[in-house]
């Protein structure tokens, strides 16, 4: 489990998000502790025409 979490933390595909051409909906929970709203906003901003939805 620790190895999986380490790999997850080391993986960064942010620079490739602009390559996504499919309609994209980014969803984040208001109290998400693993990846807070700021991260979801970065993802939505990087994907052309993506929508961001916040779940209360």
C-alpha positions as CSV (number, residue, x, y, z in Angstrom):
1,X,0.0,0.0,0.0
2,X,2.8,2.4,0.8
3,X,4.4,1.8,-2.6
4,X,1.1,2.5,-4.3
5,X,0.7,5.8,-2.4
6,X,4.3,6.8,-3.2
7,X,3.7,6.1,-6.9
8,X,0.5,8.2,-6.8
9,X,2.4,11.1,-5.2
10,X,5.2,10.9,-7.8
11,X,2.9,10.8,-10.8
12,X,2.3,14.2,-12.4
13,X,0.5,14.4,-15.7
14,X,-0.6,18.0,-15.4
15,X,1.5,19.1,-18.4
16,X,-0.4,16.6,-20.6
17,X,-3.9,17.7,-19.6
18,X,-4.2,20.1,-22.5
19,X,-4.0,17.1,-24.9
20,X,-7.4,15.9,-23.7
21,X,-10.0,16.5,-26.5
22,X,-13.0,14.7,-25.0
23,X,-15.7,16.6,-23.1
24,X,-14.5,16.6,-19.5
25,X,-16.3,17.0,-16.2
26,X,-14.1,17.5,-13.2
27,X,-15.9,16.8,-9.9
28,X,-14.6,17.5,-6.4
29,X,-16.1,17.3,-3.0
30,X,-16.2,20.5,-0.9
31,X,-14.3,18.7,1.9
32,X,-12.1,16.4,-0.1
33,X,-8.9,15.9,1.9
34,X,-6.9,13.9,-0.7
35,X,-7.1,16.4,-3.5
36,X,-8.8,19.7,-2.4
37,X,-10.7,22.0,-4.7
38,X,-7.6,23.9,-5.7
39,X,-6.2,20.8,-7.5
40,X,-9.5,20.2,-9.2
41,X,-9.5,23.8,-10.4
42,X,-5.9,23.3,-11.8
43,X,-7.1,20.3,-13.7
44,X,-10.2,21.9,-15.1
45,X,-8.2,25.0,-16.1
46,X,-5.7,22.9,-18.0
47,X,-8.2,20.8,-20.0
48,X,-9.8,22.8,-22.9
49,X,-13.6,23.4,-22.3
50,X,-13.7,21.3,-19.1
51,X,-16.4,21.9,-16.5
52,X,-15.8,21.9,-12.8
53,X,-18.5,20.9,-10.4
54,X,-18.2,21.2,-6.6
55,X,-20.2,18.7,-4.5
56,X,-21.2,20.2,-1.1
